[in-house]
Amino acid sequence: MSLPAFSTQAELFSTAGLSASLFPESDRYRLFAKWVYPPLARARATWEGCYCADHGRGAIEPVLLLGVSILQDLDGVPDRQAVDPLRYHAGWNFALNRPLGDPVFHPTRLVNFRSRLEAHQQIALGFTTIPAALEEAGWVSRQSRQRLDSTQMFGRVARMSRLDCVRESLRLALQELEGTVPSETRPVLRSPWWERYVESQADYRASTETLARKMVQAGADAQPLLGWRQSQAQSEWAQGPQAQWLARVFGEEFEVVAGAGAPVPKTPEQLSSARVQNPH
């Protein structure tokens, strides 16, 4: 991929023009724009080697992707939902020096970006410069033991991606089911599946144990739903695209073990690199 043109100069319709009225000095998005974004922009040259200089498909600006990744962690936003704040959230756009109305990207670009950093051994990208800037501003003591750990932050997002994919596949399949199968012939949706997967979302910053339980729960919920789908093999919903995606995701992410009470999530070693990572 080739890098796009990059400028730290705020454009006419950037949210930076509204900073005085929208964001007081103590606002965290203003602090991000003042103390975090500039070091990320200055560090851009350190990861230019991860990209082709003058050929290949145009890349999404890496400063933007890294800034979005940090804001995701701060605000508890998983990849699937990270694009919406770029459309509607004035704070995010101000923090990222981003003009209003700029095109957004597909959430899988964030996954690809983190994979690119890991492949080029740049997973700590940017985090070596942020502490120095915060120390200079007086926000972090030079003797402080507090640290900004990019591996931990990216790990939380990556840890959520499998669960998020399964939950999103369930949500889409349930919505498709409600729209195509009469209520008197379909499984119960309103409780608990509908509330659990359509009206709720998981916090990817939760503990490893909590996320593991939610993954097991998602497999236990998907199994009877897919079993009912097999009994309705010729129905419109059983042949629908979201039901087929759910069946594929379930097969790729879970192992049905004889005698086990619920499907068992596969270990990372059992996963295929070609598996579905986003049902969209």
Secondary structure, DSSP 8 states (H G I E B T S, - for coil): -B------S--TTBGGGGHHHH--TT-HHHHIIIIIHHHHHHGGGGGGGGSBSS-SSB---HHHHHHHHHHHHHHT--GGGTHHHHHH-HHHHHHTT-BTT-----THHHHHHHHHHHHTT-TTTTTTTHHHHHHHHTSS-TT------HHHHHHHHHHHHHHHHHHHHHHHHHHHHHHHS-TTTS---IIIIIIIIIS----TTS-HHHHHHHHHHHHHHHHHHHHHHHHTTTSTTTTSHHHHHHHHHHHHHEE--TT-SS-EE--GGG--TTS-S---
